[in-house]
């Protein structure tokens, strides 16, 4: 099959073709791919970063952290996806709030290894270790390795969260990366000074450390570009339309406006997020499935996509139609039952019930 990209309309002369493009992202469980000749390697690279942000930073990130799937769509526990490291907190029996850095994995909040610093004069600190990450090591070895890593650290990810007490500083490590959580940016210089003090002090002893309670609340902040979120979602619809109707169909100039917007962004006159009224037809589909539907009104070719079985759907104007014009004889769609590792065309899925 001739190599011709459905997004740039470039062939082998100006593009390379190395791998098939998923319809639904692999990160959320997608399996079916377009032919290698449909999407260029350059477009795959262009979208790789914002597709990563889509799965980790957008409104679906919490669903993915709570439900799955994990890396590259894996359902194995070892590959389960994690939320971003963020502030967690829990109410204690003494009425005080206990704060920590943590994340969600397999629907459970987990804390990371960290220093919990109280900015008094002089500053006091407690050290908590995520012992699940060090099951083969004794506590003092864990503390020694943590302190060694601390002394060589010079970069961290800054987390600003106003829910943290003003006099608290959380400084923790997870998978080789350090995270600093403070209430506001004004506190950063003071936090940096305390971290330097910890670097220069002797390695803490085991009796200086303590574990946090496991019952915590997660305060997961999401910061994402809504334009990029829409573009990635609409790209999945575009991919499915190419898979279902063929490359010649999707290369029609009638799709050039939305094609250009998917590639370049800009003024969004195509997609919007809207709640839909639940109806009995939703019960036909796997509970947490991702779904694409494509249909027509008298003057518009429309796509819609939803994730994790939610009632919120992205409605997309794919192109205008002339009066009486039909591009499809009946609605078409695609179902991704990621929990069971299966995908279906809409008509095949409905036919399976008859």
N, C-alpha and C positions, 0 to 999 in steps of 0.2 A: 504494500500500500504506500502511496506517495506520502512523504512527510510534508505536512502543511499545518501550521499552528492555527487553532481556531480563535486565538486571541490577537495575534499580531498579523495573521495571514502571511507569515514568512515561511519559506521553504528551506531546503538544505543550503541554499546559496548564502543565507544570512542567519541561520539558526542551526542548533544541534538538537538531536532528539535521543534521549537516553533511557527514559523510564515512563511507564504509564501513570497518568494522573488519576487519583482517587476521585470518586464522585463525592461521597461524604469523607471528610478528613479521616485518615487512619487513626489520629489521636482520639477521636470520639467513636471509634469502632468501625469505620468504613472499610469495606473490602473490595468491592467491584471497582475496576479501573477502566479508563478509556484506553484505546489502542495507543501504543507508544508514539505513533505518528501524528497524534492529535494536538499535543501540547508540548511546546519546546522546553528544553532544559533551562533556558534563560528565564522563561515565565515561572517555572517551578522555583528557581532561585529567588526571583523577585518577590514571590508570595510566601516563601518559607518563614520569614520573620513575622509577618503579620498573622499568618496562620498559627504560629506558635503562640502569639499573644491572644488570638481568638480562643484557643483551648485553655490557656493558663490565666488570662487576665480579664476576659469579658464576662458578661452576665451568665454564661454557661459554666464558668470555671468551678463554681461551688457545686453545681450538679455533678460535674465530672469528679471532683474530689470526694463527694459523698457516695456516688454510685459507681463511678468507673466510666470507661475502662482505663487501663494504665498506659504505659509506654507503648506507642505504636499500636494501640488497640488491644493490648494483652489483657486477659482476664485472670492471669496468674497473680496470686497474692504478693509474690516477690516483686512484681512489676506494677503494683497498684499505684495509681496517680496520687499526688499530694497537692494540697493547696499551697499557696505562698506562705512563707514564715510570717507570722503576724502576732499581735498582742492577744493573749488569753488571760482570763481572770476568773476567780472563783470566790464565793462568799465563805468565810471561815466561821467556825462555831463561836469564836470570840467577837464576831460582828465585823471584823476587819476584812478588807479585800486583799487577796493575794494575786499578784500579777506575775506573768511569765511570757516568754516567747514560745510559740508553738505552731502547729500546723494540723491539718485534718488529713487522715489517711484511712481508707476503708471505713468511713463514717465515724471515726473516733478521733477526738482531739488528743494530740501528743505534744509533750513539751520537749525542748531541745536542751542540750548542755549549755549552761549560761551562768554568768555572774548577775546577781540581783543586787543592785547598789542603792543604798539610801544616802542621799546627799545631806548628811549632818556634818557637824564639825567636831572631830574628824569624821570622814565618811565611813559608814559601816557597809559590810557586804555579806551576802550568803552565796554559796556556790551550789548549784543543782546540776546533777548529771543525768542524762538520759541513759539509764543503765541498759536499756534494750539494745543500744548500739555497741555495748561493750561487754557482752555476756561472757566472753572468754578471758576477761581481764579483771584483776582485783581493783578495788576502789582507788587505792593510792596510785596504782599505775595509770588509771584513767585520769586522775588529777594531775599527775606529772606530765602526761602527754598533752592535756588541755593547756597547762601553763606554758609548755614549750611552744605550742602552736600560737598561744596568745602573744608571747614575746616576739615572734617573727611576723605577726600580723601588722599590716599597715594600710589595709583597705577594708571597708565594710559597707554594707547596704544600710542606708538610713531609713528608719521607719518613724514617721511622725504620727502620733495618735494622742489626741486630747483626752482620751479616756484613762490614760496612765496618770497616776499621781504626779504632781509637779516635782516632788523630791525623789522620784524613782528613776533609775537608769537601768535598762536591761541590755546586757552585752553577751551574745551567745553565738555558738558555732553549730552549723548543720551542713554536713556533706562538704566540709572543707571551706565553707564560706562563713564569714562573720557578719552579724547583724546587730545594729545599735538601735534601740527603741527609746525615744524620749517624748515628752509632752509637746515640745515646740522647739523650733530651730534656735531660739535664743539660748537654750540650755546646752547646745552642742559643744562650745568651748570648754565648759566645766566638765561635761561628760568625758571629753578627750583627755583632760588633765587627770581624771580619776583612772581612766584606762591606762595611762602611762604609769601611774603609781602602781597599779596591779602588775604591770609588766615587770617592774623593777623590784618587787617584793619577792621573798622566798616562795617556793612552791607550797600551796596550802596543804595542810594535813587532812587526813580523811575525816577526822572529827569536826572539821570546820564546814563540811558539806552537809546538805540535807536534800531530801527529795520533796518535790511539790505534790500535792494531791492530784489524782488523775481526773477528778470531776471538775472540769473547767468549761468556761464559756469562751467561744472563739469570736473575736471581733475582726472579721475579714474585710479589709478595705479593697475595693476594686477601682482601679483607674485605667480606663481604656478609651480608645478612640472609636466613637460610635460609627463614624464614617467607614473605618476599616472593618469594623464588625459587620456592617451591612454588606460591604464589598465581598468579604469572604463568604458570607451566607449566600449571596446572589451568585457567586461563582459556582457554588455547589449545584444550584438550580441550572445554571448554564451548562455545566458539565453533564448533568443528567439529560438535558434536552439534546445535547450532542450525541450522547450514548443511545438515546431512544430513537431520534429522528435522523441521525447521520450527520456527517461533517458538512456535506453540501448544503443541507438545510440550515445549519447554524451559521454558515459563512455568508448567508444572504445579507445584503446591505441594510435590510430592515432592522437587523440587530446591531448595527454599527454604533448607534448612540449608547446602548447599554454596555456593549463590548468596551467602548472607550472609557466609560465610567468605571467599570470593574478594574481596568488596568491603571487608570490615572487618578481616580477620585474626582473631587470637585463638587459642584452643585448636585445634590441628591434629589432628583425628580422621579426616582424609580421605586424606592423601597421605603416601607414604614412598618413599625412594629405595632401590632394591634391585638387586643384580647379577642378570642372567639368564644361564642356561646357553646358550652358543652352540649353534645347531642349523643344519641345512642350509637351513631356510626363510629364515634371514637372508641367504643368498646370493642370494635372489630379488630383493632390493632394491638400489637404487643404494648404493654403498659408504658414502658420507658423508651419506646422506639423513636428514632428520628424519621421525619416524613417529608416528602416532597410531593406536591400536587400541581398539575398544570391544566388550566382550563381556559375557556373563552367567554367573554361577554359579547354583545353585538358589535362592539367597536374596539375591544382590547384583548390582547393575549396576555394571560396572567399566570404567574407562578406564586407558590407559597411554600414556605419551609418552616418546620418546627423541630425542636430538640427536646429529648427526654420526655416526650409525651405531654408537654405542658400545653396549656390553652393559649399561650402567647405565640403568635405566628407572624412571620415577616411576609408581607404581601408585596409582590413585585410586578410592576408594569414592564413586560418584556418588549412589547411593541404595539403600535396601533394596528387596527384592522379596518379595511374598507367595509362598507355596508354589505352584508351578506357573505363576506369572505370567511372561509374556514381553513385553519391550518392543521387541525386535528379533528378526527371524526367523533371522538369522545374523550373525556378527561383521561389523563395518564398520570402515573405517579410511581413513587419508589419508596420502599419501606426498609429501614435499616434496624433490624432486631439485634442490636449489638450484644445484648446479654446472652443470646444463644448463638452468636456468630453466624447469623443468616441475614440475607437481603433478598427482597422480592420486588418484582414489578407489580404495580397495583392490581392489574387485571389477573395476573397469575395468583396473587395472594387471595383475592376475592373468590376466584374459581376453586381454590382449594377447599372452600367450605361447602361447595355444592356436590 
